[in-house]
């Protein structure tokens, strides 16, 4: 996925703003601000989290988002089959 510096800055700034104030539906704000589907947004965000440029841009935010991603992946791996959605 080819990402440019503008995508990096826009997505990380959106996440920074969103992290502190979870007002409104995030998916609707993603569509309004980026004109992307939420699935596309999260694809871009996850790709950005693996970029060194993102870590240099905002190491605290990127570190926190990486931790959240890792925790969610671990939850998916350890979820018992048939236990229902969390």
N, C-alpha and C positions, 0 to 999 in steps of 0.2 A: 504494500500500500504506500503510494507516494504521498508524503505529507510535507507541507511547506511550513515556514515559520509563522505565517498568518494563522493557519489551522491550529498550530501548537499554542500560540498566544490566546486565540479566541476560546478554545476549549478549556485551557487551564484557567483563564480568567473567569469563565462561566462556572467551573467547578469551585473555584475559590469563593465566588459570590454565593453559590448555592449552598456550600458547606455550612455557612453560618446562619442561613435563613431559609428554612425549608417551607417557604410560603408558596402556596399554589401547586399545581401539578407540574412536575418537572418535565414530563413528556410534552405537554402543551408549550411550555417555555422553550424547549429544544426546537420544536417545529417552528415556532415564531422567530426565534433568534437565528437559527442556522438554516432553516428550510430543509432540514434533513429528517428522516424518520428516526425515532429513538434507537432502533437497531443500528442504523448507520452511525449515529452519534457514539454509541457505546463501542462499536468497532474502532472508530477513530480514537476514542479515549484510550482504549486498551492498547492500541498500537503506540500511542504517544507515551504511555507509561513505561514502555520498554526502550524509549529513546534517551540517550545521554543528554541531548539538548533540553528535554523536558526536565530532567533532574537538575541541570544547571539553572534553568529558568526559575524553578521554585522547588528546592529540595524538600522542604517540609511538606508541602501539599502532595507532591509526587510520592514521597515516602508513605504518607498516610493513605493515599489511594492505593498504592501497591499492597499495603497491609490489609486493607479492606478486601481487595481482590483475592489475596491469598486466603484470608479467612473464609470468604464465600466459597472458594474452590474446595477448601478442606471440608466445609459443611456438606457440599455436594458429594464429595468422595465418601464421607462417613455416614450419610443418611441411609437408614435402613430401607430396603425395598418394601413398598406397600405401607409405609408409615404416613403417607399423605404429604401434601405440600406444606412448607413452612411459611 
